[in-house]
């Protein structure tokens, strides 16, 4: 097992790569409450610790304030107080909702996660961002609060459908693209084994991605500068997600391909080097473009939560393994996207 530490402002978080869900009780106090979804509870409920369980629905439509309210109500029914502990067992939606509910109930309860999807293990559960969507826009309400721990059990990935593995691979590729050329090359060399869930390759991927994200978050927990690089592909990707209702990983994949094309257009990276990114994404079964109405994408970009005074901090590539942030007016970004014919 590998333990990676994230040092946040409110607490230090331990990411336990290779730990088993069966050992979850070792990390939880006696007054814990579990939050999970219907699918994960059905698959793994028999090995949950003997704590009360709050079950929410599945899908992005569950990531709302209404779901958080239902968790608060159940906590009141259970007699939870400020000494209680919440444990989210599930994918990114369960982790986001659990973290947000815990951080806002009685002004904040401690919490932990057991991440059941590849996307959650390498991204959603790590870093202390917890939030819900509002009016269809991603993570419009949220908090920064670190979990006490995150269990990344590779055995849980064996029950995932292929598209969920692909969703996680999009974030893994992102980590290599923005900060580690050697890691990106490792992904290129092991793409087929990754999709087949080769145990050694998966443990290497999860471990390295967690290390990269942990280092960035420790240096810049509240996204004042360096952490913005983790948004590579997300600006346009979130617009695709909002307008086309595609999964997060697939949206980010196409968003990264678009950001790479913009990087070439701006003369930041040679075309042949940038081409490695969409080539790898396609090998992993991920999309590199979508067809959408430009006006709807522009509207979604204009409402991006990361926009500040009409400017978006766009993450672009200088090389595979090295990213930069440029402040781009939304109107200019829309014009460049239109000129490239990206959708």
Long-range contacts (C-beta under 8 A, 24 or more apart in sequence): 2-203, 2-207, 4-207, 4-210, 4-211, 4-214, 5-214, 5-218, 6-126, 6-127, 6-128, 6-146, 6-214, 6-217, 6-218, 7-218, 8-128, 8-144, 8-145, 8-146, 8-217, 8-218, 8-221, 9-144, 9-221, 9-222, 10-144, 10-145, 10-146, 11-110, 11-146, 11-148, 12-146, 13-126, 13-128, 13-146, 13-147, 13-148, 13-149, 13-150, 14-148, 14-149, 14-150, 15-126, 15-149, 15-150, 15-152, 15-210, 15-214, 16-149, 16-150, 16-151, 16-152, 17-121, 17-152, 17-203, 17-206, 17-207, 17-210, 18-152, 18-153, 18-154, 18-203, 18-207, 19-151, 19-152, 19-153, 20-151, 20-153, 20-155, 21-47, 21-89, 21-114, 21-151, 21-153, 21-155, 21-156, 22-47, 23-151, 24-48, 24-49, 24-87, 24-89, 24-114, 24-151, 25-49, 27-112, 27-148, 27-149, 27-151, 28-85, 28-87, 28-112, 29-83, 29-85, 31-80, 31-83, 31-84, 31-85, 32-84, 32-85, 32-86, 32-87, 33-74, 33-75, 33-78, 33-80, 33-84, 33-85, 33-86, 33-87, 34-86, 34-87, 34-88, 34-89, 35-71, 35-86, 35-87, 35-88, 35-89, 35-90, 35-94, 35-97, 35-98, 35-101, 36-88, 36-89, 36-90, 36-94, 37-62, 37-90, 37-91, 37-93, 37-94, 40-89, 40-90, 40-91, 40-94, 40-116, 41-89, 43-159, 44-89, 44-116, 44-156, 48-89, 51-87, 52-78, 56-94, 56-97, 58-93, 59-93, 60-93, 60-133, 60-248, 62-93, 62-97, 63-93, 63-96, 63-97, 63-132, 63-133, 64-132, 64-133, 64-134, 65-132, 65-134, 65-141, 67-97, 67-132, 68-97, 68-100, 68-101, 68-104, 68-132, 71-97, 71-98, 71-101, 71-105, 72-101, 72-105, 75-101, 75-105, 80-105, 80-106, 80-109, 81-106, 82-106, 82-107, 82-108, 82-109, 84-109, 85-109, 85-110, 85-111, 85-112, 85-148, 86-110, 86-111, 86-112, 87-111, 87-112, 87-113, 87-114, 88-112, 88-113, 88-114, 88-125, 89-113, 89-114, 89-116, 90-114, 90-115, 90-116, 90-117, 90-120, 91-115, 91-116, 91-117, 91-119, 91-120, 91-124, 91-164, 92-117, 92-119, 92-120, 92-123, 92-124, 92-125, 92-248, 94-120, 95-120, 95-124, 95-125, 95-130, 96-124, 96-129, 96-130, 96-131, 96-132, 96-139, 96-142, 97-132, 98-130, 99-128, 99-130, 99-143, 99-145, 99-147, 100-130, 100-131, 100-132, 100-141, 100-142, 100-143, 102-130, 102-145, 103-130, 103-143, 103-145, 104-143, 108-145, 110-148, 111-145, 111-147, 111-148, 112-147, 112-148, 112-149, 112-150, 112-151, 113-147, 113-149, 113-150, 113-151, 114-150, 114-151, 114-153, 114-156, 115-150, 115-151, 115-152, 115-153, 115-156, 116-153, 116-156, 117-156, 117-157, 117-160, 117-164, 117-167, 117-168, 118-157, 118-160, 118-164, 118-165, 118-167, 118-168, 118-169, 118-172, 118-202, 118-206, 119-164, 119-167, 119-168, 119-170, 119-171, 119-248, 119-249, 120-168, 121-150, 121-152, 121-157, 121-168, 121-206, 121-210, 122-168, 122-171, 122-172, 122-175, 122-205, 122-206, 122-209, 122-210, 122-213, 123-168, 123-171, 123-209, 123-213, 125-150, 125-152, 126-150, 126-210, 126-213, 126-214, 126-217, 127-213, 127-214, 127-217, 127-230, 128-217, 128-221, 136-242, 137-242, 137-300, 137-303, 137-305, 138-238, 138-241, 138-242, 138-305, 139-305, 140-305, 144-221, 144-222, 152-206, 152-210, 154-199, 154-202, 154-203, 154-206, 157-197, 157-202, 158-197, 162-195, 162-285, 163-247, 163-250, 165-194, 165-195, 165-197, 166-195, 166-249, 166-250, 166-284, 166-285, 166-286, 167-247, 167-248, 167-249, 167-250, 168-249, 169-194, 169-195, 169-249, 169-284, 169-286, 170-233, 170-248, 170-249, 170-250, 170-252, 170-253, 170-256, 170-281, 170-284, 170-286, 171-209, 171-249, 171-252, 172-205, 172-209, 173-253, 173-256, 173-277, 173-280, 173-281, 173-284, 174-230, 174-232, 174-233, 174-252, 174-256, 175-208, 175-209, 175-212, 175-213, 176-320, 176-321, 177-232, 177-256, 177-277, 177-317, 177-320, 177-321, 177-323, 178-229, 178-230, 178-232, 178-315, 178-317, 178-321, 178-322, 178-323, 179-212, 179-216, 179-229, 179-321, 179-322, 179-323, 180-208, 180-212, 180-321, 181-319, 181-320, 181-321, 181-322, 182-321, 183-208, 183-212, 183-321, 184-276, 184-280, 184-320, 184-321, 187-280, 188-276, 188-280, 188-283, 191-280, 191-283, 191-284, 192-283, 194-284, 195-284, 195-285, 225-325, 228-306, 228-313, 228-315, 228-325, 229-315, 229-323, 229-325, 231-306, 231-313, 231-315, 232-256, 232-259, 232-315, 232-317, 232-323, 233-257, 233-258, 233-259, 233-315, 234-315, 235-259, 235-301, 235-304, 235-306, 235-312, 235-314, 235-315, 235-333, 236-297, 236-301, 236-337, 236-342, 238-300, 238-304, 239-297, 239-300, 239-301, 239-304, 240-290, 240-292, 240-297, 240-343, 242-300, 243-292, 243-293, 243-296, 243-297, 243-300, 244-290, 244-292, 246-287, 246-290, 249-286, 250-286, 250-287, 253-281, 253-286, 253-287, 253-288, 254-286, 254-287, 254-288, 254-289, 254-290, 256-281, 257-281, 257-288, 257-289, 258-289, 258-337, 258-340, 258-342, 258-343, 259-314, 259-315, 259-316, 259-317, 260-317, 261-340, 261-342, 262-314, 262-316, 262-336, 262-337, 262-340, 263-316, 263-317, 263-318, 265-336, 265-339, 265-340, 266-316, 266-326, 268-316, 268-317, 268-318, 268-324, 269-316, 269-317, 269-318, 269-319, 273-319, 273-320, 274-317, 276-320, 277-317, 277-320, 289-342, 289-343, 290-343, 291-343, 292-343, 294-334, 294-337, 294-338, 294-343, 297-337, 297-343, 298-330, 298-334, 301-330, 301-333, 301-334, 302-330
